[in-house]
């Protein structure tokens, strides 16, 4: 290694001009005098601020303590009420889960869809509006007159009425029994209903017929009954798929229960009495 030449710091400061050194010393003395003069004033200000803060705290503290206590008591009561409500909700959900099983829930949906399909057969599903172009620029309240209104059941001679009743009966059986073939029956009824709606009701509903020759600007429109029966039939298909695709229940025999109990049995800790005696 080659030793480098060490230069003293005094030689480096020797090159600084003397005027700069004098100005820096004067600034240092002025700043020092200013701090010495301001120190008593700062101490007095500190004492006054401390006394003023103590007075404000002493005046505000007793007056602020009661509302603060009420506020925190309210928070505590709210927390206890929330905990009790959560515990009650958990108990209710646990009790409901024992009654409302997935199989029963799907069965209820099937019954509801079948009932909706039956009710939709008595709702108007199509009509012929007269002079519809003249009402295009009027507010939404004004509607053209409608003639030749028909219910959904009239288009297919109420064929979907017995299908809806059969679907409701299958829904009750699905809720009481655990057989996946019932789900296939519900799916078949839903598909047949959709086919009848699309192949029979839809063409008849959009056909104005003889009204085009009797009235000017007559056009056939679909009403709420058409969409109601279509939604009910789709609900049957979806509910049947859910019932058929739900997880099956696997029965466990006595040997399986014993093996499961052995797996759940807690292990003996390492520092048991027998281990300690053997080690001793």
Backbone bond lengths (Angstrom), bond angles and torsions (degrees), N, CA, C in turn:
res aa  C-N    CA-C-N  psi(-1)  N-CA   C-N-CA  omega(-1)  CA-C   N-CA-C  phi
1 X - - - 1.465 - - 1.527 109.47 -
2 X 1.312 116.47 145.53 1.454 122.35 179.89 1.514 108.06 -103.75
3 X 1.285 118.93 121.60 1.464 122.58 -178.83 1.521 109.42 -73.21
4 X 1.353 115.03 128.87 1.469 119.57 179.07 1.515 109.34 -85.40
5 X 1.275 114.99 153.08 1.466 121.08 -179.23 1.517 108.97 -75.46
6 X 1.330 119.41 123.75 1.461 124.00 178.90 1.523 109.61 -87.42
7 X 1.290 113.25 127.27 1.453 119.53 179.16 1.519 109.33 -104.84
8 X 1.303 116.27 133.72 1.460 119.61 179.04 1.516 110.57 -75.67
9 X 1.357 113.56 149.43 1.460 118.76 -178.75 1.517 112.06 -69.84
10 X 1.319 115.64 -22.98 1.464 118.25 178.79 1.517 111.77 -64.99
11 X 1.319 116.89 -37.61 1.456 119.62 177.92 1.512 111.72 -65.69
12 X 1.398 115.88 -33.62 1.463 118.05 178.51 1.521 110.84 -68.19
13 X 1.378 117.15 -40.07 1.462 118.83 178.56 1.523 111.94 -73.83
14 X 1.282 116.77 -18.35 1.468 118.18 179.59 1.513 111.91 -66.76
15 X 1.297 116.85 -25.90 1.447 120.36 179.17 1.520 113.29 -77.65
16 X 1.406 119.39 -14.71 1.462 122.39 178.96 1.515 108.82 -70.54
17 X 1.318 118.87 138.89 1.475 120.55 -179.96 1.516 111.61 -60.94
18 X 1.303 115.78 148.80 1.464 120.60 -178.60 1.514 111.71 -67.74
19 X 1.332 118.27 -33.27 1.476 121.23 -179.90 1.524 110.53 -63.49
20 X 1.343 117.49 -41.36 1.462 120.38 179.69 1.517 110.95 -65.08
21 X 1.321 116.38 -36.45 1.467 119.49 178.61 1.508 110.29 -66.19
22 X 1.356 116.94 -42.73 1.467 119.32 179.68 1.525 111.51 -63.95
23 X 1.375 117.44 -42.68 1.468 119.81 179.14 1.535 111.52 -64.36
24 X 1.296 118.28 -38.12 1.466 120.03 179.12 1.524 111.82 -67.12
25 X 1.357 117.16 -37.35 1.452 120.12 177.77 1.526 111.25 -67.99
26 X 1.330 116.40 -40.22 1.468 118.86 176.94 1.535 111.19 -62.45
27 X 1.352 116.57 -43.95 1.474 119.20 179.32 1.524 110.82 -62.56
28 X 1.328 116.38 -36.50 1.467 119.71 179.21 1.522 110.83 -65.82
29 X 1.346 116.65 -43.38 1.463 119.65 179.29 1.526 111.66 -65.59
30 X 1.357 116.55 -40.46 1.478 119.28 179.14 1.523 110.70 -63.84
31 X 1.336 117.37 -44.30 1.461 119.95 179.28 1.521 111.54 -63.77
32 X 1.321 116.11 -38.70 1.464 119.70 179.45 1.524 110.89 -64.76
33 X 1.344 116.87 -44.16 1.468 120.08 177.48 1.524 111.39 -61.82
34 X 1.359 116.29 -41.42 1.468 118.62 179.07 1.514 112.26 -61.99
35 X 1.342 116.86 -41.63 1.473 119.67 178.48 1.514 111.22 -65.86
36 X 1.366 117.40 -39.08 1.464 119.57 178.87 1.516 111.30 -65.17
37 X 1.328 117.54 -38.66 1.467 119.66 178.50 1.526 112.32 -72.11
38 X 1.355 116.96 -34.31 1.468 119.01 -177.90 1.521 112.97 -80.83
39 X 1.311 118.19 -17.14 1.465 120.25 -176.73 1.529 113.16 -61.02
40 X 1.359 120.33 -47.02 1.479 118.59 177.34 1.525 112.46 -61.65
41 X 1.351 115.98 -40.04 1.470 117.85 179.37 1.534 111.27 -63.92
42 X 1.311 116.69 -39.18 1.464 119.76 177.84 1.527 111.70 -65.38
43 X 1.346 116.49 -38.13 1.458 119.03 176.93 1.526 111.41 -64.16
44 X 1.370 116.22 -43.48 1.465 118.93 178.61 1.527 111.14 -63.39
45 X 1.354 116.38 -40.69 1.471 119.12 177.69 1.526 111.73 -63.58
46 X 1.327 115.89 -37.91 1.455 119.66 178.55 1.527 110.81 -64.09
47 X 1.362 115.87 -43.57 1.463 118.85 179.48 1.534 110.92 -63.72
48 X 1.347 116.61 -43.11 1.467 119.55 179.76 1.534 111.20 -63.79
49 X 1.341 115.85 -42.12 1.470 118.98 178.94 1.525 111.40 -63.76
50 X 1.345 115.42 -38.98 1.468 118.71 179.09 1.510 111.29 -65.29
51 X 1.345 115.91 -42.76 1.469 119.71 179.21 1.515 110.76 -65.79
52 X 1.355 116.01 -42.16 1.465 119.38 179.98 1.522 111.55 -65.13
53 X 1.340 116.32 -42.12 1.470 119.44 178.57 1.512 111.22 -64.45
54 X 1.352 115.68 -40.22 1.466 118.17 177.98 1.518 111.27 -63.95
55 X 1.342 116.64 -38.65 1.459 119.12 177.99 1.518 112.44 -66.43
56 X 1.353 116.26 -42.24 1.473 119.40 178.90 1.524 110.55 -63.93
57 X 1.346 115.47 -43.89 1.465 118.76 179.43 1.526 110.70 -65.10
58 X 1.335 116.23 -40.25 1.459 119.31 178.82 1.512 113.17 -66.58
59 X 1.344 116.45 -29.17 1.479 118.74 178.47 1.524 111.96 -85.13
60 X 1.346 116.81 -38.50 1.466 120.18 -176.28 1.527 111.38 -81.31
61 X 1.342 117.52 -35.10 1.457 120.82 -175.03 1.514 114.24 -56.07
62 X 1.345 119.89 -54.46 1.472 119.30 -179.84 1.516 113.27 -62.26
63 X 1.340 118.19 -31.49 1.461 120.63 -179.83 1.531 112.74 -80.17
64 X 1.329 116.75 -26.41 1.458 120.27 -179.56 1.526 113.04 -89.78
65 X 1.337 116.49 -16.48 1.457 119.37 -176.64 1.533 113.09 -66.13
66 X 1.350 121.90 -45.06 1.480 119.85 -179.31 1.530 113.71 -61.55
67 X 1.378 120.08 -49.55 1.476 116.45 178.37 1.524 113.54 -63.86
68 X 1.351 116.97 -33.49 1.462 118.57 176.75 1.526 111.09 -65.16
69 X 1.344 116.37 -39.32 1.465 119.38 177.68 1.520 111.09 -64.28
70 X 1.348 116.84 -41.44 1.468 119.92 177.41 1.527 111.25 -63.51
71 X 1.325 115.81 -39.90 1.469 119.46 179.89 1.520 111.73 -62.29
72 X 1.323 116.54 -46.78 1.459 119.28 -178.56 1.528 111.50 -71.73
73 X 1.350 117.40 -31.12 1.461 118.81 173.71 1.522 110.99 -65.23
74 X 1.335 115.94 -39.28 1.464 119.02 176.00 1.519 112.18 -62.63
75 X 1.344 115.46 -40.00 1.466 118.34 176.66 1.528 111.43 -62.84
76 X 1.335 116.07 -40.13 1.470 119.02 179.39 1.531 110.94 -65.18
77 X 1.349 116.03 -42.70 1.470 119.18 178.71 1.525 110.60 -63.82
78 X 1.338 116.32 -41.56 1.458 119.25 177.88 1.517 112.78 -62.99
79 X 1.342 116.13 -38.61 1.467 119.07 178.25 1.519 111.65 -65.79
80 X 1.351 116.09 -42.16 1.467 118.19 178.19 1.527 111.49 -64.88
81 X 1.328 115.90 -40.92 1.468 118.59 178.82 1.520 111.22 -64.19
82 X 1.337 116.10 -40.20 1.464 119.09 178.91 1.519 111.55 -64.88
83 X 1.339 116.42 -40.33 1.468 119.29 178.45 1.528 111.13 -65.09
84 X 1.334 116.69 -41.79 1.459 119.57 177.73 1.519 111.58 -64.86
85 X 1.333 116.51 -40.75 1.463 119.23 177.97 1.520 112.37 -63.73
86 X 1.336 116.61 -41.42 1.470 119.92 177.23 1.524 111.27 -63.66
87 X 1.340 116.03 -41.44 1.466 118.74 178.45 1.530 111.54 -64.85
88 X 1.353 116.75 -40.19 1.459 119.77 177.35 1.525 111.43 -65.70
89 X 1.346 116.66 -39.04 1.469 119.68 177.98 1.525 111.29 -64.41
90 X 1.340 116.12 -38.63 1.470 119.38 178.05 1.518 110.46 -65.34
91 X 1.339 116.91 -43.13 1.468 119.14 178.37 1.524 111.66 -63.93
92 X 1.344 116.48 -41.50 1.460 119.47 179.10 1.525 111.84 -65.10
93 X 1.349 115.95 -41.30 1.463 118.91 178.55 1.524 111.58 -65.41
94 X 1.345 115.79 -37.54 1.460 119.19 178.19 1.526 111.26 -65.95
95 X 1.345 115.73 -42.05 1.466 118.85 178.34 1.525 111.69 -67.50
96 X 1.362 116.50 -37.54 1.467 119.54 -179.57 1.523 111.60 -71.02
97 X 1.352 116.90 -31.58 1.457 118.89 -179.75 1.521 112.23 -66.87
98 X 1.339 116.34 -25.00 1.459 118.86 177.48 1.524 111.91 -77.03
99 X 1.341 116.92 -22.78 1.470 121.19 -179.01 1.528 110.83 -97.97
100 X 1.344 115.72 -49.90 1.468 120.75 -177.71 1.526 107.83 -91.38
101 X 1.314 116.09 83.78 1.455 121.53 176.83 1.533 109.88 -80.87
102 X 1.339 118.20 162.37 1.469 119.03 177.35 1.515 113.84 -56.69
103 X 1.323 117.62 -36.96 1.463 120.20 179.16 1.522 111.16 -65.01
104 X 1.318 117.15 -43.88 1.463 120.20 179.12 1.522 111.45 -67.93
105 X 1.311 116.82 -37.18 1.465 119.46 178.98 1.524 111.25 -64.24
106 X 1.335 116.76 -43.95 1.468 119.62 178.12 1.529 110.36 -65.87
107 X 1.327 117.03 -39.10 1.469 119.29 176.16 1.513 112.25 -61.09
108 X 1.333 117.09 -40.20 1.469 120.34 177.01 1.526 111.30 -63.53
109 X 1.333 116.82 -39.73 1.473 120.03 177.98 1.518 110.77 -63.62
110 X 1.338 117.05 -39.58 1.467 120.21 178.50 1.523 110.80 -64.42
111 X 1.326 116.72 -42.81 1.473 119.95 178.25 1.530 110.62 -62.77
112 X 1.339 117.15 -42.98 1.459 120.43 179.20 1.524 111.57 -64.17
113 X 1.333 117.49 -41.42 1.468 119.83 178.57 1.522 111.45 -65.15
114 X 1.338 117.10 -40.34 1.461 119.63 176.24 1.514 112.37 -63.27
115 X 1.351 116.92 -41.09 1.464 120.00 177.97 1.529 111.25 -64.96
116 X 1.325 116.93 -39.40 1.473 119.82 177.12 1.523 111.45 -65.30
117 X 1.323 117.01 -36.81 1.468 119.69 177.21 1.524 111.17 -65.37
118 X 1.328 117.21 -38.63 1.467 120.51 177.14 1.527 110.35 -66.68
119 X 1.341 117.56 -44.31 1.464 120.38 -178.20 1.529 112.10 -67.58
120 X 1.341 117.46 -31.77 1.468 119.74 -178.98 1.522 112.97 -68.41
121 X 1.337 118.37 -17.19 1.459 119.94 179.41 1.516 113.06 -71.21
122 X 1.319 117.77 -14.80 1.467 121.67 -178.99 1.529 111.87 -108.97
123 X 1.325 117.31 15.72 1.464 122.59 178.43 1.524 108.49 -109.04
124 X 1.337 116.08 145.07 1.466 120.54 179.10 1.521 110.30 -62.32
125 X 1.339 115.18 127.69 1.458 118.38 -177.18 1.525 112.43 -113.70
126 X 1.338 119.24 -13.90 1.457 121.32 178.08 1.527 109.92 -152.71
127 X 1.310 115.19 162.79 1.458 122.83 178.15 1.514 109.40 -165.86
128 X 1.317 115.85 164.80 1.466 122.66 179.78 1.527 107.67 -115.20
129 X 1.336 116.29 115.14 1.457 121.75 178.62 1.527 109.77 -89.41
130 X 1.350 114.63 136.82 1.464 121.55 -176.10 1.521 108.72 -105.20
131 X 1.330 115.55 132.10 1.469 120.04 178.54 1.509 113.64 65.00
132 X 1.303 116.46 40.04 1.468 119.52 -178.61 1.523 113.49 -64.21
133 X 1.351 121.28 -37.64 1.478 119.45 178.62 1.520 113.95 -60.94
134 X 1.339 117.91 -29.56 1.455 119.98 179.68 1.512 113.46 -72.58
135 X 1.319 118.79 -18.45 1.459 122.64 179.70 1.527 112.38 -99.44
136 X 1.332 117.38 7.60 1.454 119.99 -175.10 1.523 112.61 -67.47
137 X 1.367 117.85 -36.40 1.462 121.61 -175.91 1.534 112.77 -97.29
138 X 1.320 117.71 6.84 1.462 121.06 179.20 1.518 110.01 -90.67
139 X 1.345 117.55 161.97 1.473 119.62 178.07 1.518 111.88 -58.51
140 X 1.353 115.08 164.13 1.448 120.28 -176.43 1.516 114.32 -66.53
141 X 1.358 117.95 -17.57 1.463 119.78 179.93 1.519 111.23 -70.16
142 X 1.344 116.61 -37.51 1.458 121.01 -178.73 1.519 109.75 -77.67
143 X 1.324 116.39 125.09 1.457 121.88 -179.80 1.518 109.16 -126.94
144 X 1.330 116.83 146.21 1.475 118.67 179.48 1.520 110.96 -69.18
145 X 1.322 118.48 153.29 1.471 120.92 177.97 1.530 111.26 -65.30
146 X 1.320 114.73 145.00 1.464 121.57 -176.27 1.522 109.08 -117.65
147 X 1.317 115.46 132.85 1.469 122.05 178.11 1.523 108.55 -126.53
148 X 1.340 115.75 170.69 1.461 123.31 177.48 1.532 110.56 53.26
149 X 1.333 116.19 50.19 1.465 121.53 179.25 1.532 108.39 -83.23
150 X 1.310 115.77 133.99 1.461 121.36 -179.15 1.526 110.13 -131.71
151 X 1.323 114.39 150.68 1.459 119.57 176.14 1.523 110.10 -84.47
152 X 1.326 115.26 167.22 1.464 119.30 -176.69 1.520 111.61 -67.47
153 X 1.307 117.50 -32.82 1.463 119.28 -178.12 1.507 113.79 -71.36
154 X 1.322 118.57 -25.99 1.463 120.87 -179.28 1.521 112.53 -68.92
155 X 1.332 118.22 -25.04 1.462 120.30 -177.20 1.524 111.84 -71.00
156 X 1.343 118.00 -34.04 1.462 121.05 -176.73 1.529 111.49 -125.63
157 X 1.330 116.46 26.89 1.476 122.11 176.74 1.524 112.19 56.54
158 X 1.322 115.57 38.91 1.465 122.65 176.44 1.529 111.60 56.50
159 X 1.330 115.69 42.45 1.461 119.83 178.89 1.519 111.97 -72.39
160 X 1.328 117.10 -32.85 1.464 120.16 -177.69 1.526 112.86 -78.20
161 X 1.342 116.80 -10.33 1.465 119.15 179.34 1.528 111.56 -64.28
162 X 1.346 120.01 -52.78 1.483 118.38 177.00 1.525 112.61 -66.49
163 X 1.348 117.71 -30.13 1.463 118.89 177.78 1.532 110.87 -64.49
164 X 1.332 116.94 -39.84 1.460 119.77 177.27 1.516 112.44 -65.58
165 X 1.335 116.90 -38.72 1.464 120.03 178.13 1.526 111.29 -65.80
166 X 1.345 116.47 -42.67 1.463 119.74 177.84 1.529 110.79 -63.38
167 X 1.337 116.79 -39.00 1.463 120.00 178.11 1.523 110.86 -63.73
168 X 1.330 117.94 -38.51 1.465 120.00 177.63 1.522 111.46 -64.61
169 X 1.345 116.47 -40.11 1.463 119.66 177.88 1.524 110.68 -64.67
170 X 1.335 116.81 -41.70 1.461 119.68 177.14 1.527 111.48 -63.70
171 X 1.330 117.11 -33.45 1.459 119.89 176.12 1.513 112.40 -63.41
172 X 1.325 116.31 -40.20 1.476 119.45 177.09 1.528 110.51 -64.65
173 X 1.338 116.12 -41.36 1.468 119.01 178.45 1.531 111.22 -66.70
174 X 1.325 117.42 -36.03 1.472 120.06 177.61 1.519 111.37 -64.58
175 X 1.328 116.85 -34.83 1.458 119.68 179.54 1.526 112.41 -72.48
176 X 1.340 117.04 -25.71 1.461 119.99 -176.23 1.523 113.47 -99.44
177 X 1.321 117.58 -25.56 1.454 120.57 -176.56 1.521 110.06 -122.30
178 X 1.328 114.40 158.59 1.465 120.81 -178.66 1.526 108.93 -111.39
179 X 1.330 115.65 77.05 1.453 121.43 179.42 1.524 108.96 -134.64
180 X 1.300 115.38 122.44 1.460 119.54 -175.78 1.516 112.84 -74.07
181 X 1.300 118.18 -19.90 1.458 119.70 178.90 1.531 111.97 -63.65
182 X 1.307 115.97 -27.35 1.471 118.99 175.65 1.523 110.37 -63.10
183 X 1.332 117.43 -36.69 1.456 120.20 176.52 1.519 112.14 -62.72
184 X 1.343 117.29 -37.89 1.459 120.09 176.57 1.525 111.38 -64.19
185 X 1.323 117.04 -38.00 1.467 119.71 176.40 1.518 112.17 -63.34
186 X 1.338 116.73 -40.90 1.466 119.94 178.29 1.526 110.69 -65.13
187 X 1.339 116.77 -40.45 1.467 120.04 178.03 1.522 110.67 -62.33
188 X 1.337 116.81 -41.94 1.462 119.82 178.35 1.515 112.16 -62.51
189 X 1.331 117.89 -42.87 1.467 120.38 178.15 1.521 111.26 -62.90
190 X 1.337 117.54 -40.36 1.455 119.90 178.38 1.512 112.56 -64.91
191 X 1.344 117.32 -40.78 1.467 120.10 179.23 1.524 111.51 -67.22
192 X 1.329 117.37 -39.50 1.471 120.16 176.60 1.526 110.75 -63.19
193 X 1.324 116.69 -40.83 1.471 120.13 179.24 1.529 110.86 -64.53
194 X 1.330 117.51 -42.37 1.464 120.25 178.76 1.528 110.65 -64.24
195 X 1.343 117.02 -40.15 1.461 119.65 178.19 1.523 111.80 -62.62
196 X 1.337 117.47 -42.44 1.470 120.35 178.26 1.534 111.19 -64.65
197 X 1.325 115.99 -39.37 1.467 119.47 -178.47 1.526 111.02 -66.80
198 X 1.335 116.63 -42.58 1.470 119.48 -176.05 1.517 113.00 -80.64
199 X 1.333 117.52 -31.10 1.455 119.98 -176.50 1.524 113.76 -92.78
200 X 1.324 116.98 -22.30 1.474 119.77 -177.16 1.526 111.28 -114.03
201 X 1.334 115.96 -54.74 1.463 118.74 -174.08 1.524 112.62 -70.30
202 X 1.322 117.70 -39.75 1.464 120.01 -176.66 1.528 112.87 -65.01
203 X 1.341 120.62 -48.69 1.475 118.52 177.48 1.527 113.10 -63.87
204 X 1.336 117.12 -40.25 1.460 119.56 179.11 1.525 111.59 -68.19
205 X 1.322 116.03 -33.58 1.458 118.43 -178.92 1.513 113.39 -71.14
206 X 1.322 118.58 -30.22 1.466 121.95 -179.81 1.518 113.08 -94.19
207 X 1.314 117.71 6.41 1.473 122.03 179.31 1.527 109.01 -98.87
208 X 1.326 115.95 112.94 1.472 120.05 179.85 1.515 112.31 -73.47
209 X 1.326 118.55 -26.11 1.457 121.87 176.64 1.516 113.40 70.36
210 X 1.326 115.33 -136.21 1.465 121.06 -176.39 1.521 113.18 -76.35
211 X 1.325 118.13 -7.12 1.463 119.83 -178.25 1.532 111.64 -70.62
212 X 1.334 117.89 -22.85 1.466 119.50 178.84 1.523 112.01 -68.17
213 X 1.332 116.82 -28.79 1.465 119.72 177.84 1.520 112.69 -84.83
214 X 1.305 117.48 -20.41 1.470 120.42 -178.95 1.518 112.28 -89.56
215 X 1.329 117.34 -33.52 1.467 121.32 -175.89 1.520 109.31 -126.83
216 X 1.326 115.92 149.87 1.460 121.89 177.78 1.532 109.36 -87.94
217 X 1.305 115.50 136.81 1.465 120.19 178.78 1.509 113.85 70.39
218 X 1.348 117.84 31.56 1.463 121.17 179.29 1.521 109.71 -85.54
219 X 1.326 116.68 134.45 1.468 122.39 179.13 1.523 108.81 -144.56
220 X 1.330 114.66 140.29 1.468 120.61 -179.00 1.529 109.59 -83.81
221 X 1.315 117.17 138.98 1.461 123.47 179.38 1.521 108.52 -131.45
222 X 1.322 115.40 152.16 1.460 121.97 177.71 1.522 109.40 -92.36
223 X 1.316 116.36 136.27 1.458 122.53 -178.14 1.536 110.28 -100.31
224 X 1.330 114.98 -170.68 1.468 120.19 -175.16 1.518 113.03 -67.84
225 X 1.326 118.28 -27.25 1.455 120.10 -178.03 1.514 113.22 -62.85
226 X 1.337 116.67 -35.74 1.465 120.22 179.38 1.527 110.77 -64.07
227 X 1.309 116.43 -47.47 1.469 119.80 -178.60 1.523 111.05 -70.54
228 X 1.336 118.30 -30.43 1.460 120.70 178.59 1.528 110.84 -66.66
229 X 1.331 117.69 -45.73 1.466 118.77 -179.98 1.525 111.43 -70.50
230 X 1.323 117.71 -32.32 1.462 119.38 176.87 1.533 111.03 -67.34
231 X 1.338 116.79 -40.99 1.471 120.11 177.44 1.524 111.05 -66.10
232 X 1.339 118.27 -38.47 1.467 120.44 179.06 1.523 111.13 -65.93
233 X 1.337 117.28 -40.81 1.467 119.86 178.25 1.528 110.97 -65.91
234 X 1.342 117.34 -41.56 1.458 119.61 175.36 1.517 112.20 -62.70
235 X 1.336 118.06 -36.30 1.462 121.15 176.36 1.522 111.79 -63.74
236 X 1.336 117.43 -36.91 1.472 119.64 176.23 1.522 111.48 -62.89
237 X 1.328 116.72 -43.01 1.467 119.46 -179.73 1.530 110.89 -64.08
238 X 1.323 116.79 -46.25 1.470 119.95 -179.13 1.526 111.59 -64.80
239 X 1.337 117.12 -42.86 1.465 119.53 -179.90 1.530 110.89 -65.69
240 X 1.338 116.72 -38.38 1.466 118.98 176.77 1.514 112.60 -64.06
241 X 1.343 116.44 -39.05 1.460 119.45 176.64 1.522 111.39 -64.82
242 X 1.332 117.35 -40.52 1.460 120.13 177.91 1.523 111.70 -63.41
243 X 1.336 116.33 -40.61 1.460 118.99 -179.86 1.524 111.18 -67.86
244 X 1.324 116.41 -37.25 1.463 119.28 -178.20 1.527 111.86 -76.29
245 X 1.325 117.64 -33.45 1.465 121.18 -175.26 1.517 113.53 -93.81
246 X 1.320 119.91 0.97 1.457 120.99 -177.71 1.524 109.11 -68.83
247 X 1.350 118.86 156.10 1.470 120.81 -179.84 1.515 111.43 -66.90
248 X 1.313 115.53 136.64 1.460 120.69 -179.80 1.522 110.19 -81.00
249 X 1.320 115.28 160.14 1.459 122.19 178.96 1.529 109.17 -92.38
250 X 1.327 117.38 124.36 1.461 122.52 -178.82 1.531 108.61 -100.24
251 X 1.292 115.59 122.34 1.458 119.88 179.44 1.532 109.50 -79.72
252 X 1.323 116.11 135.55 1.456 122.31 -178.82 1.529 108.10 -107.53
253 X 1.305 116.93 128.74 1.459 120.61 179.39 1.519 110.45 -79.96
254 X 1.329 116.25 -176.36 1.468 120.63 -176.26 1.520 111.90 -66.61
255 X 1.341 118.41 -37.14 1.461 120.32 178.89 1.522 111.11 -66.50
256 X 1.338 116.84 -37.73 1.463 119.90 176.99 1.513 111.57 -65.24
257 X 1.340 117.50 -40.49 1.470 119.56 177.09 1.520 111.00 -63.41
258 X 1.345 117.31 -40.76 1.462 119.88 179.70 1.518 110.85 -64.40
259 X 1.329 117.76 -41.52 1.461 120.30 178.72 1.519 111.16 -65.11
260 X 1.321 116.34 -39.51 1.463 118.97 177.49 1.524 111.56 -65.12
261 X 1.338 117.04 -37.93 1.464 119.82 177.96 1.521 111.47 -66.44
262 X 1.328 116.90 -37.24 1.462 118.95 177.92 1.519 111.56 -65.97
263 X 1.327 116.98 -35.74 1.457 119.40 178.24 1.515 111.70 -68.88
264 X 1.319 117.17 -34.00 1.459 120.40 -179.70 1.519 113.33 -82.12
265 X 1.338 118.75 -11.77 1.457 121.55 -176.38 1.531 109.25 -69.25
266 X 1.329 118.15 130.18 1.469 119.63 -179.21 1.524 111.08 -68.03
267 X 1.317 115.74 142.94 1.450 121.11 179.17 1.524 111.37 -78.07
268 X 1.338 114.72 152.43 1.444 119.63 178.72 1.523 109.28 -73.28
269 X 1.322 118.30 134.75 1.468 119.42 179.85 1.526 111.35 -64.32
270 X 1.308 114.89 155.99 1.468 120.19 -176.84 1.520 111.07 -66.96
271 X 1.327 116.83 -35.66 1.469 120.75 -176.80 1.527 110.87 -90.06
272 X 1.333 116.91 50.80 1.453 120.39 176.58 1.529 110.88 -80.26
273 X 1.317 117.76 173.33 1.450 121.74 -178.31 1.523 111.82 -66.23
274 X 1.342 115.64 -39.95 1.474 118.49 -179.34 1.526 110.82 -64.98
275 X 1.316 117.12 -40.79 1.470 120.07 179.03 1.524 110.87 -65.11
276 X 1.330 115.86 -42.17 1.448 118.94 178.64 1.519 111.57 -62.87
277 X 1.364 116.96 -40.07 1.466 120.16 179.51 1.517 110.81 -65.71
278 X 1.369 116.96 -41.50 1.461 118.37 179.31 1.526 111.65 -65.50
279 X 1.315 116.38 -39.37 1.466 119.07 178.50 1.537 111.30 -65.74
280 X 1.321 116.93 -36.79 1.477 119.14 178.82 1.523 110.67 -66.96
